[in-house]
Amino acid sequence: MSDQQKKHPAQVMHFQGASVVRKGRGATSNMQGRYETDQREDFDDGWDGEDEQLEPPVVRTIVTEEQAKSILSRNASPDLPFGVSLNPYRGCEHGCIYCFARPTHSYLGLSPGLDFESRIFAKMNAPQLLLRELATPSYVPASIAIGVNTDAYQPCERELGLTRRILQVLHDCEHPLALITKSSLIERDIDLLAAMAAKNQAVAAVTITTLDPVIARTLEPRAAAPARRLRTIRTLAEAGIPVSVSIAPLIPFINEPDLERIIEAAAEAGAVCANYIVLRLPWEVNPLFQDWLNAHFPDRAKRVMNHIREMRGGADYNADFGTRMRGEGIWADLLRQRYKKATARCGLVQRGSFSKLDSSQFKRPQLLSERKPTPQMDLF
């Protein structure tokens, strides 16, 4: 093993099992997580015969309800504009192949591949945990980012409504928040978000990686179509909610050519801010992405990875603060210049600030008893 491979262990991870393109799924395999001790490998025993030409079996989504122990996550990363985040779900059915949260399924003994996008865990007590956290006398209000790891508006939210209940708690407590999503379902909660935005307590971001619906169907198979996301930006903006466009991640020769067009389209739809992040390949995301790349873009796979490595000091990924979001080198500098010129031309702010949200009106909830609180109870 080379020194480079020792420094970046994700580069030497290999798939266990066949790689198959499945309609409506991003990952092409269910590779093992890095914490599994038993190794498995598929092999052809000759029994498939003519069935080899049949469509692969459909992978059904399973949503498991769970009781979380805590709900707020805190970080001190200089690369992030927020210090507190909340994720109602673990795993994400949108199936974005590039999702940096995929490796977290390894902690559950599940695969960061197909399991991540088909085995979803819903934190059913999230609103109650949040309410109790806000009621703590020592709690100091700080803007909460919702849906950072996994989308808070993924398909199961339509039935479970966890995000809606969380927003209701924050709305009632006049606590600032920021949402990021690829889903048009956020429009359902405009009543709460618009009321909070009027008090400078809510902002939203919509991720658009490409304007090409064909690429979007393979890159993020169960997220809203690009045109639908642009319409969501317009709907939020017309409701008075400050909305930004997140172009994340930028992948050389895949969606990178769309950078300027996305910024222009988002500005025309009413976005006030734009941000971008270059592709990150931590841990199992690296082999998953490369397998997807070879399956969907074999003609340019080598060129894509060469430019990614050029932005990462020769490695597939570099997690150092300061460069992990933007990369370094000539190619990274070119992207930065293109981004700055496009946002300036369209009159967009280059990066929003959570510090501008107002937490001074926060109303600490008073729990009425020691019994398990519910979001419907009197808060104050």
Phi, psi and chi 1 to 4 in degrees:
 res  aa     phi    psi   chi1   chi2   chi3   chi4
   1 MET       -  133.4 -177.3 -178.1  -65.7      -
   2 SER   -77.1  164.8   68.0      -      -      -
   3 ASP   -61.1  -37.1  -68.0  -20.5      -      -
   4 GLN   -63.9  -40.0 -170.5   77.3  -27.2      -
   5 GLN   -69.6  -35.2  -71.9  172.3  -35.9      -
   6 LYS   -65.1  -36.5  -69.1  177.2 -178.7  177.1
   7 LYS   -72.0  -32.1 -175.8  177.2 -180.0 -178.9
   8 HIS  -126.1   80.3  -57.9  -80.2      -      -
   9 PRO   -59.7  -23.4   20.9  -32.8      -      -
  10 ALA   -60.6  -25.5      -      -      -      -
  11 GLN   -68.4  -23.5  -64.6 -177.1   48.9      -
  12 VAL  -105.5   10.9  -66.1      -      -      -
  13 MET   -76.2  142.2  -68.4 -179.2  178.4      -
  14 HIS  -126.1  155.5  -61.2  -71.1      -      -
  15 PHE   -75.4  142.9  -72.2  106.2      -      -
  16 GLN  -111.9  104.5  -56.8  -63.7  -33.0      -
  17 GLY   119.1  164.6      -      -      -      -
  18 ALA   -74.9  147.7      -      -      -      -
  19 SER   -98.3  121.5  -62.4      -      -      -
  20 VAL  -134.9  133.1  178.7      -      -      -
  21 VAL   -79.7  121.6  174.3      -      -      -
  22 ARG  -116.0  134.8  -69.7  173.9  170.1   81.5
  23 LYS   -61.9  129.4 -176.7  177.6  179.8 -178.9
  24 GLY    83.2    5.5      -      -      -      -
  25 ARG  -126.9  144.6  -65.7  -62.1  179.8 -175.7
  26 GLY   -85.3  -51.8      -      -      -      -
  27 ALA   -69.9  144.7      -      -      -      -
  28 THR  -100.3    3.5   57.4      -      -      -
  29 SER  -155.0  173.1   81.8      -      -      -
  30 ASN  -117.0   56.3 -141.4   21.3      -      -
  31 MET   -54.3  151.0   67.8  170.4  -65.9      -
  32 GLN   -71.3  148.9  -69.3  179.7 -111.0      -
  33 GLY   -75.7  163.4      -      -      -      -
  34 ARG   -73.7   -9.7   62.2 -171.1 -177.1  -80.7
  35 TYR   -98.3   -3.4  -62.7  115.3      -      -
  36 GLU   -75.2  136.6  -65.6 -169.7   48.4      -
  37 THR   -92.1  -30.9   55.8      -      -      -
  38 ASP   -88.1  131.7  -63.9  -31.4      -      -
  39 GLN   -99.0  134.9  -64.0  -63.2  -49.3      -
  40 ARG  -123.2  147.0  -60.2 -176.7  -63.7  -85.3
  41 GLU  -145.5  128.7 -174.9  172.5   -7.0      -
  42 ASP   -76.2  147.9  -71.5   -9.3      -      -
  43 PHE  -147.9  156.7   69.6   96.4      -      -
  44 ASP   -85.0  114.7 -176.2    3.1      -      -
  45 ASP   -96.0    3.7   59.2    5.6      -      -
  46 GLY    85.8    1.1      -      -      -      -
  47 TRP   -87.8  -12.5  -77.0   96.2      -      -
  48 ASP   -71.0  -40.3  -70.6  -22.2      -      -
  49 GLY    57.6 -130.6      -      -      -      -
  50 GLU   -70.6  -16.0  -64.0  179.5   -2.3      -
  51 ASP   -66.6  -10.5  -70.5  -17.8      -      -
  52 GLU   -62.1  -23.6  -69.6  179.7   -5.0      -
  53 GLN   -88.0   -5.4  -57.0  -57.9  -41.1      -
  54 LEU   -75.1  161.2  -62.0  177.6      -      -
  55 GLU   -63.6  143.6  -72.0  -69.9  -37.6      -
  56 PRO   -64.8  153.5   23.5  -34.1      -      -
  57 PRO   -61.6  145.7   22.3  -33.9      -      -
  58 VAL   -71.2  134.1  174.6      -      -      -
  59 VAL   -94.9  112.8  177.3      -      -      -
  60 ARG   -83.1  148.2  -57.2  -68.4 -177.0 -175.1
  61 THR   -85.2  131.4  -60.1      -      -      -
  62 ILE  -117.6  121.2  -59.9  172.9      -      -
  63 VAL  -104.4  120.2  179.4      -      -      -
  64 THR  -107.2  126.1  -58.9      -      -      -
  65 GLU   -81.8  135.4  -61.7 -178.6   -1.7      -
  66 GLU  -138.4  161.5   66.2  175.0    5.7      -
  67 GLN  -107.1  110.2  -63.2  -65.3  -53.7      -
  68 ALA   -77.6  155.6      -      -      -      -
  69 LYS   -89.7  -28.4  -65.5 -178.6  179.5  179.3
  70 SER  -148.2  165.7   61.0      -      -      -
  71 ILE  -131.2  -24.1 -164.1   60.0      -      -
  72 LEU   -99.6  132.1  -65.0 -177.5      -      -
  73 SER  -110.2  139.1  -60.3      -      -      -
  74 ARG  -120.8  144.3  -68.8  175.2  170.5   81.8
  75 ASN  -141.3  158.5   76.0   85.5      -      -
  76 ALA  -121.1   27.6      -      -      -      -
  77 SER   -69.8  129.3  170.1      -      -      -
  78 PRO   -72.3  -11.1   27.5  -35.9      -      -
  79 ASP   -85.3  -13.6  -65.3  -38.0      -      -
  80 LEU  -108.4  141.8  -60.4  175.6      -      -
  81 PRO   -84.0    4.7   31.4  -35.4      -      -
  82 PHE  -135.2  156.2   57.3   87.1      -      -
  83 GLY  -113.4  -11.8      -      -      -      -
  84 VAL  -131.1  134.9 -174.8      -      -      -
  85 SER  -137.4  161.8   60.3      -      -      -
  86 LEU  -141.9  129.7 -172.5  158.6      -      -
  87 ASN  -127.3  111.2  -64.8  -75.9      -      -
  88 PRO   -69.7  -20.2  -16.3   30.5      -      -
  89 TYR  -128.7  151.6  -57.7  100.6      -      -
  90 ARG  -113.0  131.9  -65.6 -161.4  -75.0  179.0
  91 GLY    85.7  158.2      -      -      -      -
  92 CYS  -149.1  123.3 -174.3      -      -      -
  93 GLU   -71.5  -13.9 -164.4  175.8   -6.6      -
  94 HIS   -58.5  -29.6  -75.8  165.0      -      -
  95 GLY    72.5   24.3      -      -      -      -
  96 CYS   -61.4  122.2  -53.6      -      -      -
  97 ILE   -65.2  -27.1 -170.2   58.8      -      -
  98 TYR   -89.6    1.0   51.6   76.3      -      -
  99 CYS   -58.3  122.5 -177.4      -      -      -
 100 PHE   -70.0  -13.3   66.4   86.9      -      -
 101 ALA   -86.1   -7.1      -      -      -      -
 102 ARG   -51.8  -44.5  -77.9 -176.0  176.9  -87.3
 103 PRO   -60.2  -17.2  -27.5   37.8      -      -
 104 THR   -66.9  -23.0   60.5      -      -      -
 105 HIS   -68.4  -18.9 -108.5   44.6      -      -
 106 SER   -63.1  -32.2  -66.4      -      -      -
 107 TYR   -65.1  -21.8  -65.7  108.9      -      -
 108 LEU   -93.2    1.1  -54.7  176.4      -      -
 109 GLY    76.8   20.1      -      -      -      -
 110 LEU  -114.9  169.2  -63.1  172.4      -      -
 111 SER   -83.0  139.5  170.5      -      -      -
 112 PRO   -71.8   -6.8  -18.3   33.0      -      -
 113 GLY   -84.2 -115.3      -      -      -      -
 114 LEU   -63.8  -32.3  -69.9  170.5      -      -
 115 ASP   -59.1  -40.3  -78.4  -10.5      -      -
 116 PHE   -59.2  -35.8  176.7   79.8      -      -
 117 GLU   -99.4   -0.7   51.8 -165.2   89.3      -
 118 SER  -126.1  -15.0   62.7      -      -      -
 119 ARG  -111.9   92.3  -59.0  -77.4  -62.7  -84.3
 120 ILE  -101.2  139.4  -47.8  -58.6      -      -
 121 PHE  -116.5  124.6  -65.5   83.4      -      -
 122 ALA  -104.1  124.7      -      -      -      -
 123 LYS   -83.8   87.1  -57.2  173.9 -174.2  177.7
 124 MET   -64.2  -25.0  -60.7  -55.4  -65.4      -
 125 ASN   -97.1   15.3   60.0  -23.1      -      -
 126 ALA   -56.4  -46.2      -      -      -      -
 127 PRO   -61.5  -39.8  -23.6   35.8      -      -
 128 GLN   -67.0  -41.7  -66.8   92.8  -30.3      -
 129 LEU   -63.3  -41.2  -73.6  175.9      -      -
 130 LEU   -63.0  -45.3  175.3   61.4      -      -
 131 LEU   -59.1  -43.8 -175.4   62.4      -      -
 132 ARG   -66.6  -37.7 -172.4  172.4  -66.5  -80.3
 133 GLU   -63.3  -44.2 -179.5   83.3   17.8      -
 134 LEU   -67.9  -26.1  -59.4 -175.3      -      -
 135 ALA   -80.4  -13.5      -      -      -      -
 136 THR   -61.4  128.4  -56.8      -      -      -
 137 PRO   -56.2  -30.7  -26.4   35.3      -      -
 138 SER   -85.3   -2.9   60.6      -      -      -
 139 TYR   -69.1  130.4  178.4   78.5      -      -
 140 VAL  -110.5  119.3  178.0      -      -      -
 141 PRO   -64.3  132.8   24.1  -34.1      -      -
 142 ALA  -145.6  143.0      -      -      -      -
 143 SER   -50.6  131.9  -60.4      -      -      -
 144 ILE  -103.6  126.2  -63.5  175.6      -      -
 145 ALA   -91.1  125.2      -      -      -      -
 146 ILE  -110.6  129.3  -59.2  174.6      -      -
 147 GLY    85.0   30.7      -      -      -      -
 148 VAL   -75.7  -49.1  176.4      -      -      -
 149 ASN   -76.8  -54.0  -82.1    6.4      -      -
 150 THR  -129.1  148.7   55.3      -      -      -
 151 ASP   -65.8  125.2 -155.4  -51.0      -      -
 152 ALA   -72.6  -10.6      -      -      -      -
 153 TYR  -116.6   30.2  -73.4  106.7      -      -
 154 GLN   -67.7  166.7   58.5 -178.9  -72.5      -
 155 PRO   -48.4  -40.3  -32.3   37.5      -      -
 156 CYS   -67.4  -15.0   61.5      -      -      -
 157 GLU   -64.7  -27.6  167.3   63.3   17.5      -
 158 ARG   -58.9  -37.8  -68.3 -175.1 -178.4  -83.9
 159 GLU   -90.4  -40.6  178.0 -179.5  -10.9      -
 160 LEU   -82.0  -36.2  -63.0  178.0      -      -
 161 GLY    66.3   24.8      -      -      -      -
 162 LEU   -63.4  -44.4  -78.4  176.5      -      -
 163 THR   -63.2  -41.3  -59.4      -      -      -
 164 ARG   -59.0  -43.7  171.7   73.9 -174.0 -166.8
 165 ARG   -68.4  -35.0  -69.2  159.7   57.7 -160.8
 166 ILE   -65.4  -44.3  -72.4  167.1      -      -
 167 LEU   -62.6  -35.0  -65.9 -174.2      -      -
 168 GLN   -64.3  -40.8 -173.6   69.8   61.1      -
 169 VAL   -62.4  -47.5  169.9      -      -      -
 170 LEU   -66.3  -37.2  -65.3  173.2      -      -
 171 HIS   -62.0  -47.7  168.5  -84.6      -      -
 172 ASP   -66.3  -30.2  -66.4  -14.8      -      -
 173 CYS   -90.3   -1.6  -66.4      -      -      -
 174 GLU    52.4   51.3  -62.1 -162.6   45.2      -
 175 HIS  -105.3  129.7 -168.3  -65.0      -      -
 176 PRO   -68.0  147.4   25.1  -34.2      -      -
 177 LEU  -150.6  161.6   65.5   90.1      -      -
 178 ALA  -136.9  139.0      -      -      -      -
 179 LEU  -117.5  144.8  -77.7  161.1      -      -
 180 ILE  -132.9  133.3 -176.9  166.7      -      -
 181 THR  -156.6  164.1 -175.4      -      -      -
 182 LYS  -113.2    5.4  -61.5 -177.7 -179.5   74.6
 183 SER  -106.6  143.4  174.1      -      -      -
 184 SER   -77.0   -7.5   60.1      -      -      -
 185 LEU   -62.5  -19.4 -177.2   57.0      -      -
 186 ILE   -58.6  -25.1 -170.6  176.0      -      -
 187 GLU   -62.9  -25.7  -63.8  172.9    8.3      -
 188 ARG   -58.4  -32.0  176.7 -159.6   64.3 -173.1
 189 ASP  -101.9   20.3  -62.7  -28.9      -      -
 190 ILE   -60.2  -32.4  -79.3 -178.9      -      -
 191 ASP   -59.2  -43.5   58.6  -29.6      -      -
 192 LEU   -74.0  -45.0  -63.8  176.4      -      -
 193 LEU   -67.4  -38.7  -64.9  173.6      -      -
 194 ALA   -65.6  -40.4      -      -      -      -
 195 ALA   -64.4  -37.9      -      -      -      -
 196 MET   -73.9  -38.8  -62.4 -178.7   72.7      -
 197 ALA   -62.5  -33.0      -      -      -      -
 198 ALA   -64.0  -22.0      -      -      -      -
 199 LYS  -104.2   13.2  -60.3  178.2 -179.3  179.7
 200 ASN    60.5   43.5 -168.1   27.6      -      -
 201 GLN  -122.2    6.4  -66.0  171.0   -7.6      -
 202 ALA  -151.4  137.4      -      -      -      -
 203 VAL  -137.1  161.8  -65.8      -      -      -
 204 ALA  -137.4  153.8      -      -      -      -
 205 ALA  -132.8  136.6      -      -      -      -
 206 VAL  -114.5  124.9  176.0      -      -      -
 207 THR   -83.6  126.6  -60.9      -      -      -
 208 ILE  -129.8  112.9  -60.5  179.4      -      -
 209 THR   -92.7  -26.7   51.0      -      -      -
 210 THR  -156.7  156.6  177.8      -      -      -
 211 LEU   -99.1   -2.4  -64.0 -180.0      -      -
 212 ASP   -89.5  111.5 -173.9  -29.8      -      -
 213 PRO   -65.3  -27.0   23.1  -33.2      -      -
 214 VAL   -68.9  -46.6  176.2      -      -      -
 215 ILE   -64.3  -41.5  -66.9  178.5      -      -
 216 ALA   -60.0  -36.0      -      -      -      -
 217 ARG   -65.0  -27.3  -85.5 -164.8  -64.5  -88.9
 218 THR   -96.4  -32.8   61.4      -      -      -
 219 LEU   -74.4  -39.5 -168.6   63.8      -      -
 220 GLU  -145.5   73.4   36.6 -160.1   27.9      -
 221 PRO   -61.7  -28.4   22.0  -33.5      -      -
 222 ARG  -114.7   18.3  -63.1 -160.6  177.1 -167.7
 223 ALA   -91.4  165.9      -      -      -      -
 224 ALA   -61.8  149.9      -      -      -      -
 225 ALA   -64.8  153.3      -      -      -      -
 226 PRO   -53.4  -44.0  -27.7   35.9      -      -
 227 ALA   -62.7  -36.5      -      -      -      -
 228 ARG   -68.2  -35.8 -176.4   66.3 -177.9   90.3
 229 ARG   -67.9  -37.3  -70.1 -176.8 -128.0  179.7
 230 LEU   -62.4  -38.5  -75.5  171.5      -      -
 231 ARG   -66.5  -34.4 -165.3  164.7   70.7 -165.7
 232 THR   -64.9  -41.4  -64.9      -      -      -
 233 ILE   -57.9  -45.5  -71.0  177.5      -      -
 234 ARG   -63.0  -43.3 -174.2  179.1  -58.9  -81.2
 235 THR   -63.8  -43.5  -58.7      -      -      -
 236 LEU   -64.9  -44.6  -66.3  172.8      -      -
 237 ALA   -62.9  -41.2      -      -      -      -
 238 GLU   -67.1  -21.7  -70.4  176.3  -12.2      -
 239 ALA   -87.1    0.9      -      -      -      -
 240 GLY    87.5   14.9      -      -      -      -
 241 ILE   -96.2  119.4  -58.1  165.2      -      -
 242 PRO   -60.5  124.8  -21.3   33.3      -      -
 243 VAL  -130.0  139.0   57.3      -      -      -
 244 SER  -118.3  163.3   62.9      -      -      -
 245 VAL  -108.8  131.1   59.9      -      -      -
 246 SER  -107.3  115.5  174.6      -      -      -
 247 ILE   -99.0   86.7  -49.1  166.1      -      -
 248 ALA  -146.8  124.9      -      -      -      -
 249 PRO   -97.9  161.7   35.9  -35.6      -      -
 250 LEU   -88.8  125.9  -81.8  178.2      -      -
 251 ILE  -118.0  119.0  -53.0  169.9      -      -
 252 PRO   -51.6  130.5  -24.6   34.1      -      -
 253 PHE    67.2    4.5  -52.9  114.8      -      -
 254 ILE  -108.8  -68.7  -57.7  -64.1      -      -
 255 ASN  -115.6   -8.6   68.0  -28.8      -      -
 256 GLU   -56.0  -36.3  157.9  -91.8  -40.5      -
 257 PRO   -62.6  -17.9  -26.6   37.7      -      -
 258 ASP   -84.6   -2.5  -93.9   -3.7      -      -
 259 LEU   -49.7  -56.7  174.8   60.4      -      -
 260 GLU   -65.3  -39.4  -71.8   84.3   -2.3      -
 261 ARG   -66.6  -36.1  -66.6 -160.0  -56.6  133.2
 262 ILE   -65.5  -44.5  -66.6  172.6      -      -
 263 ILE   -61.4  -44.0  -68.5  173.7      -      -
 264 GLU   -64.3  -44.4  -68.4  167.1    2.4      -
 265 ALA   -66.4  -39.7      -      -      -      -
 266 ALA   -67.2  -40.6      -      -      -      -
 267 ALA   -63.0  -42.1      -      -      -      -
 268 GLU   -64.3  -30.4 -165.8  -81.4  -30.1      -
 269 ALA   -80.1  -13.6      -      -      -      -
 270 GLY   118.7    5.5      -      -      -      -
 271 ALA   -65.8  147.2      -      -      -      -
 272 VAL  -111.2   -7.9  -64.3      -      -      -
 273 CYS  -148.1  153.1  174.9      -      -      -
 274 ALA  -140.0  144.3      -      -      -      -
 275 ASN  -142.5  155.6 -173.2   37.3      -      -
 276 TYR  -140.3  156.8   81.2   96.4      -      -
 277 ILE  -139.2  136.0  -63.0  173.8      -      -
 278 VAL   -80.2  157.9  -61.2      -      -      -
 279 LEU   -54.2  132.3  178.4   67.0      -      -
 280 ARG  -113.0  137.6  -60.6  167.3   55.4 -165.0
 281 LEU  -126.5   61.5  -62.8  175.4      -      -
 282 PRO   -75.4  143.0   30.3  -36.0      -      -
 283 TRP    46.4 -125.3  -60.4  107.5      -      -
 284 GLU   -70.2  -14.6  -66.1   94.7  -23.3      -
 285 VAL   -61.0  -32.8 -178.9      -      -      -
 286 ASN   -59.8  -60.0 -172.8    2.6      -      -
 287 PRO   -65.7  -33.7   21.7  -32.5      -      -
 288 LEU   -62.1  -45.7  -75.1  166.3      -      -
 289 PHE   -65.9  -43.8  172.7   79.2      -      -
 290 GLN   -65.1  -34.4  -69.5 -160.7   49.5      -
 291 ASP   -67.3  -41.8 -161.4   59.9      -      -
 292 TRP   -61.1  -43.1  171.7   89.0      -      -
 293 LEU   -61.0  -45.0 -174.1   61.5      -      -
 294 ASN   -69.0  -28.6  -76.2  -56.9      -      -
 295 ALA   -76.5  -37.5      -      -      -      -
 296 HIS  -103.6  -27.3  -66.4  -76.6      -      -
 297 PHE  -135.2   58.5  -62.9   95.9      -      -
 298 PRO   -63.6  -25.1   23.8  -34.8      -      -
 299 ASP   -70.7  -22.3   59.3  -38.5      -      -
 300 ARG  -127.7    6.9   67.4 -171.4   87.3  167.2
 301 ALA   -56.6  -46.6      -      -      -      -
 302 LYS   -64.0  -41.7 -176.1  175.7 -179.1  179.7
 303 ARG   -66.2  -39.3 -173.4  163.3   50.3  137.2
 304 VAL   -60.2  -50.4  169.9      -      -      -
 305 MET   -66.3  -34.0  -71.7  -51.8  -58.9      -
 306 ASN   -61.9  -40.3  -76.6  -18.4      -      -
 307 HIS   -76.0  -31.5  -82.3   75.4      -      -
 308 ILE   -63.1  -45.0  -71.7  173.0      -      -
 309 ARG   -65.8  -32.6  -68.1  171.5 -176.2  132.7
 310 GLU   -63.1  -32.7 -177.0  179.9  -29.9      -
 311 MET   -85.5   -6.9  -69.2 -170.8  -71.7      -
 312 ARG  -119.5   28.8  -61.2  -62.4 -173.5 -172.9
 313 GLY    64.5   28.9      -      -      -      -
 314 GLY    94.2  -10.1      -      -      -      -
 315 ALA   -99.8  166.4      -      -      -      -
 316 ASP   -70.2  -29.2  -70.3   -3.1      -      -
 317 TYR  -155.7  146.8 -178.3   52.8      -      -
 318 ASN  -135.1  116.8 -174.4  -23.0      -      -
 319 ALA   -89.6   11.8      -      -      -      -
 320 ASP   -63.2  136.3  -68.2  -15.0      -      -
 321 PHE   -58.9  146.5  -70.7  144.3      -      -
 322 GLY    94.7  -29.3      -      -      -      -
 323 THR  -123.8  -16.0   60.0      -      -      -
 324 ARG   -64.3  -29.5   61.7  175.4 -177.5  157.4
 325 MET   -86.9  -27.2  -59.4  -64.5 -169.0      -
 326 ARG  -116.0  -21.1  -66.4  -72.3 -166.8  -97.2
 327 GLY    79.1 -176.7      -      -      -      -
 328 GLU  -147.8  163.9   54.9 -173.4  -19.6      -
 329 GLY   101.3 -176.2      -      -      -      -
 330 ILE   -61.1  -45.5  -64.0  175.2      -      -
 331 TRP   -65.4  -41.1 -120.1   80.9      -      -
 332 ALA   -64.5  -39.1      -      -      -      -
 333 ASP   -64.2  -38.5  -70.3  -19.1      -      -
 334 LEU   -64.8  -43.4  177.6   59.9      -      -
 335 LEU   -61.4  -41.8  -73.0  178.4      -      -
 336 ARG   -61.9  -43.5 -169.5  176.7  -62.7  108.3
 337 GLN   -65.2  -42.8  -68.5  172.5   22.3      -
 338 ARG   -62.3  -42.2  -70.5  171.1   55.0 -170.2
 339 TYR   -62.7  -46.7  162.3   72.7      -      -
 340 LYS   -63.3  -42.5  -71.8 -177.6  176.5 -179.8
 341 LYS   -67.3  -40.3  -70.3 -179.1  178.9  179.3
 342 ALA   -68.6  -42.8      -      -      -      -
 343 THR   -67.0  -38.1   50.7      -      -      -
 344 ALA   -65.1  -42.4      -      -      -      -
 345 ARG   -64.2  -34.1 -176.6  171.6   62.2 -109.5
 346 CYS   -94.4   -2.1  -64.5      -      -      -
 347 GLY    73.2   29.5      -      -      -      -
 348 LEU   -98.9  146.0  -62.6 -173.6      -      -
 349 VAL   -70.4  140.8  175.5      -      -      -
 350 GLN   -75.5  -29.9  -69.9 -174.1    5.2      -
 351 ARG  -158.3  125.4 -170.5  173.7 -175.5  178.6
 352 GLY   -71.3  167.9      -      -      -      -
 353 SER  -129.7  124.9  175.3      -      -      -
 354 PHE   -66.4  -24.4  -84.0   29.2      -      -
 355 SER   -64.5  -16.4   62.7      -      -      -
 356 LYS   -82.3  -12.6  -65.2  180.0 -179.0  178.7
 357 LEU   -74.8  147.9  -68.5  176.1      -      -
 358 ASP   -94.7  116.2 -175.5   10.1      -      -
 359 SER  -106.7    3.3   60.6      -      -      -
 360 SER   -71.1  -18.4   65.3      -      -      -
 361 GLN   -95.2    7.4  -58.7  177.6   61.3      -
 362 PHE   -54.4  132.3  171.6   62.9      -      -
 363 LYS  -113.3  110.0  -62.0  177.5 -178.8  177.0
 364 ARG   -68.3  125.6 -166.9  179.2  -50.3  -81.9
 365 PRO   -70.7  148.5   26.6  -34.5      -      -
 366 GLN  -113.2  110.2  -60.7  -64.7  -41.5      -
 367 LEU   -69.9  133.9  -59.1 -176.6      -      -
 368 LEU   -77.4  -23.7  -61.5 -177.0      -      -
 369 SER  -158.4  179.9   71.0      -      -      -
 370 GLU   -85.2   -3.1  -69.8  -57.7  -45.8      -
 371 ARG   -68.4  161.8   70.6  179.2 -176.0  -85.0
 372 LYS   -59.8  119.4 -171.1  175.2 -178.8  179.5
 373 PRO   -74.1  157.5   29.3  -36.1      -      -
 374 THR  -127.9  152.8   63.4      -      -      -
 375 PRO   -62.3  -18.7  -23.1   33.8      -      -
 376 GLN   -85.2   -9.7  -69.2   77.4   29.5      -
 377 MET   -73.6  162.9   68.2 -174.0  -68.9      -
 378 ASP   -64.1  129.4  -67.4  -25.7      -      -
 379 LEU   -90.2  -29.7  -62.4 -178.7      -      -
 380 PHE  -124.0      -  -49.7  108.2      -      -
